[in-house]
C-alpha cells in the first residue's frame, strides 16, 4: 500500500528521507500532490506491505522525524480504456 507522509518543513522531510534510507527502506522524495495541503512542498512516498510490526515501526519513525500527516494512495480506474486516477485518504 503506497503511503505519503507530509512534513512542516523541507528540512524535516530531508531528515526523514535520510533516516529511512539509512535503515535500508525504499522511500522517494516527491512534490506534495495538489489534493493534499501541506506547509512544506515536499513529501515522502513509501510502500507499506501490510499492518505488521515493521510497518508500525516505520510509522513511528515518520512521527519521530516530524511527519504532520500520513495519506493512503488509492488508485481507481473507471473503465479499462481510461487511465488510473489517484485519490488520497488520510491515515489515522
N, C-alpha and C positions, 0 to 999 in steps of 0.2 A: 504494500500500500504506500504510494508516494505521499509524503508529508512536507509541508512548507513551514519553516519557522521564521517568524519576523522578530526584529530587534529594534531597540530605541536608537541605536547609533551604528554607523558603519564600523566603528572600532569594535563594538560588541559582536557584530556579525563576523568580522575577520578573525577575532579571537576564538569564537566558537568553531569556525571552519578549521583553524589550526589545531584546536583541541581534538576535534573529531577525526581529522586526517591523521593526527599523531596516534590516535587509538586504532588506526587501521580501518576506519569506516569510510565508505564512499559517500561523499557529500559534494554538492555543486552550489557555488555562489551564483545567484541569478538575480535579475531585477525583480522587484515586487510586482506581481500581476496587477493589472488595473482594477480588478474586482476586490482587491484587498487593500485596506488602508493601513499605512504604517508610518512611523516617524522617520524611518530610515528607507533609503531607496533600494537596499539590498536585502535578500533573504536567503536562507539555505534550503535546498531541495534535497531530501534524503528518502531512502526506501526503507520502510518497515515491513518485515515479513509477516508479523502477527503480533499478538499481545503478550508475548513471552517475557521472561526476565531480562534478556539483553535489550529488548526494545524499551522496557520501563527504565532501565539504567540509562539508556540513550536520552530519553525524555528528561531524566533528572539532570544529565549533563547539559542539555539545552537550557533548562531552567537556571542552572548554576552559572551559565555563560551570559545570562541576561535576556533570554528569549521572552518576548512580550506576548506572543501568540503562536498557536500551532493550528494549521489548517490541513485538512484531508483533501487531497486532489481526487475529484470524481470525474471520470470521463464518460460521456454519453454519446450515443450515435442514434439519430432519429431513424435513418434508413441506411442500407448498405452502400448506397451511392454517395452519401454525404460524408463529410469529414467529421472527426470526433470533436465534441465541444467539451471544454473543461469547466467544471464548477468547483467551488471551494466551500467546504463545510468546516466550521470551527470545531476543533477537538476540545474536549473538556480538560 
